[in-house]
């Protein structure tokens, strides 16, 4: 069962890859055509929003994945760190806990999951913070709970911190 959940999360991550984010671009959601382009945000684009000098070490779980608790708008949620996902993907229930409310009409971006095709809502999260590493204005997708087993911490967050390094069964985030 756990393997199926991880597989589903990885499939969702693959489906989410592709929305193009360029820091400084007008605040608008990407078009479905842009969703096919996988281009993470330039590394230096958000330097004013970083809090350098902090380090978070995450031990690999028994399934060899890295899970971390992060605060979204000051609300705690569990994430699978996924460098293969261009964006943060958030379960609808966790988004609501963080004060992010979407209407069903916001779910306009087609994505494929282990459970089939579904639609996602495109949002900007005010802040994601992990033990003092803080990034503001993080682009994300929100998916229905039945389509996303675990939140994914993708490159819309990871590319805006100083570094992400995996070594000896541990993931090190620096920011």
Secondary structure, DSSP 8 states (H G I E B T S, - for coil): -HHHHHHHHHHHHHHHTT----TTS-S----TTGGG------GGGGGGG--TT-EEEEE--TTS--EEEEEETTEEEEEEE-TT-SSEEEEHHHHHHTT----GGGEEEEEEETTEEEEEEEEEEEEEEETTEEEEEEEEEEE-GGG-SSEEE-HHHHTTSSEEEEETTEEEEE-
